[in-house]
Amino acid sequence: MKNKILKKEKIVLTSEMRNKKEIERKLRVSEEVYRRLFETARDGILVLDSDTGEILDVNPFLIQLLSYSKKEFLGKKLWEVGAFKNSKTSKETFKSLQETGYARYDNLPLEASDGRLIEVEFISNAYIAGDVRVMQCNIRDISDRKRMEEADKAIVLLEQEKLKNTFI
């Protein structure tokens, strides 16, 4: 009888160990997928501490876009980084994000390390990850889109001018 109980316990333990290993494997795969998405995204991504505004992570695309090093981002508050140095606006945005969980700017000029202004779309959300509140900022370079819009406007004005001259 004792042997039967021991065998059952051993089977249960073996099954639990397999389940635990499978869960750990799925977790590793999930973390790898997230990391690859984060590192290969064609938008800039910042992850902020929701209490302090400190930058916890930055992806390679934003580092390349703004020409700041990862070290110049990490551990600093959003408004301490050159690109976001309009501290009053950045602090107000952060406070709004803390209160509402959302912030959006359609045409936000960010300053690269060389002084260039880059037009971006800035969308930020707060969410709960496990038991921690996190803020994620997605930053999309819209410079090309803006140039295309300006070119389209110029073409329309040219066509209007041609039509006007033809009419006259």
C-alpha positions in Angstrom: 0.0 0.0 0.0 2.8 2.3 0.9 4.5 1.6 -2.4 1.3 2.5 -4.3 1.1 5.8 -2.5 4.7 6.6 -3.2 4.3 5.7 -6.9 1.3 8.0 -7.2 3.2 10.8 -5.5 6.1 10.3 -7.8 3.8 10.4 -10.9 2.2 13.6 -9.6 5.5 15.2 -8.9 6.9 14.2 -12.3 3.8 15.6 -14.0 4.1 18.8 -12.0 7.7 19.1 -13.0 6.9 18.6 -16.7 4.1 21.3 -16.4 6.5 23.7 -14.7 9.2 23.1 -17.4 6.6 23.7 -20.1 5.4 26.9 -18.5 9.0 28.1 -18.1 9.7 27.3 -21.8 6.5 29.2 -22.9 7.6 32.2 -20.7 11.1 32.2 -22.3 9.6 32.1 -25.8 7.1 34.9 -24.9 10.0 37.0 -23.5 12.1 36.4 -26.7 9.2 37.4 -28.9 8.6 40.6 -27.0 12.3 41.5 -27.0 12.6 40.9 -30.8 9.5 43.0 -31.4 10.8 45.7 -29.2 14.3 45.7 -30.8 13.1 45.5 -34.4 10.2 47.8 -34.3 10.3 50.6 -36.9 8.9 53.0 -34.4 10.7 54.4 -31.4 9.7 53.0 -28.1 10.3 54.3 -24.6 9.3 52.4 -21.4 8.8 54.7 -18.4 8.5 54.2 -14.7 4.9 55.4 -14.0 5.7 57.0 -10.7 8.9 59.0 -11.6 9.0 59.3 -15.4 12.4 57.6 -15.4 13.2 55.9 -18.7 13.5 52.1 -18.1 14.1 51.0 -21.6 14.6 52.4 -25.1 14.6 50.5 -28.4 17.4 50.8 -31.1 15.2 52.6 -33.6 14.7 55.6 -31.3 18.4 55.6 -30.4 19.2 55.7 -34.2 16.5 58.2 -35.0 17.6 60.8 -32.4 21.3 59.9 -32.4 21.5 59.7 -28.6 23.2 56.7 -26.9 21.2 54.3 -24.8 23.2 55.6 -21.8 21.8 59.1 -22.5 18.3 57.7 -22.2 18.4 55.1 -19.4 17.9 56.2 -15.8 16.9 59.7 -16.8 13.6 61.3 -16.5 11.8 61.9 -19.8 12.3 65.7 -19.5 16.0 65.3 -18.8 16.8 63.9 -22.3 17.8 66.3 -25.0 15.0 65.4 -27.4 12.3 66.0 -24.8 14.0 69.0 -23.0 11.0 71.3 -23.1 10.6 70.2 -19.5 7.3 72.1 -18.8 5.5 70.4 -21.7 7.1 67.0 -21.0 6.2 67.2 -17.3 2.6 68.3 -18.1 2.3 65.4 -20.6 3.7 63.0 -18.0 1.2 64.2 -15.4 -1.6 63.9 -17.9 -0.5 60.4 -18.7 -0.4 59.5 -15.0 -4.0 60.8 -14.6 -5.6 59.6 -17.8 -3.4 56.7 -18.9 -3.1 58.2 -22.4 -1.3 61.0 -24.2 -1.1 61.8 -27.9 0.6 64.4 -30.1 0.2 64.3 -33.9 3.0 66.7 -34.8 5.6 66.9 -32.1 9.0 68.1 -33.1 11.8 66.3 -31.3 15.4 67.5 -31.3 18.1 65.0 -32.4 21.5 65.2 -30.7 22.8 67.2 -33.7 20.1 69.8 -33.4 17.9 68.6 -36.3 14.1 68.7 -35.6 12.3 65.6 -36.4 8.5 65.6 -36.7 7.0 62.7 -34.8 3.7 61.3 -33.8 3.9 60.6 -30.1 1.4 58.1 -28.5 1.7 57.0 -24.9 -0.3 54.6 -22.8 -0.2 53.4 -19.2 -1.0 49.8 -18.5 -0.5 47.2 -15.8 2.1 44.5 -16.4 1.8 41.9 -13.7 1.4 44.1 -10.6 3.4 47.1 -11.9 2.0 50.1 -13.8 4.1 50.9 -16.8 4.0 53.6 -19.4 5.0 53.0 -23.0 5.7 55.8 -25.5 5.5 55.0 -29.2 7.3 57.5 -31.4 6.8 57.4 -35.1 8.9 59.5 -37.5 6.4 61.3 -39.8 9.0 63.5 -41.6 8.5 61.7 -44.9 4.7 61.9 -44.6 4.9 65.6 -43.9 7.2 66.1 -47.0 4.7 64.2 -49.1 1.8 66.3 -47.7 3.7 69.5 -48.6 4.5 68.2 -52.1 0.8 67.3 -52.6 -0.2 70.8 -51.5 2.3 72.4 -53.9 1.0 70.3 -56.8 -2.6 71.3 -56.0 -1.6 75.0 -55.9 0.3 74.6 -59.2 -2.7 72.9 -60.9 -5.0 75.7 -59.5 -2.6 78.3 -60.9 -2.6 76.6 -64.3 -6.3 76.4 -64.4 -6.6 80.1 -63.4 -4.1 81.0 -66.2 -6.0 78.9 -68.7 -9.3 80.5 -67.8 -7.8 84.0 -68.0 
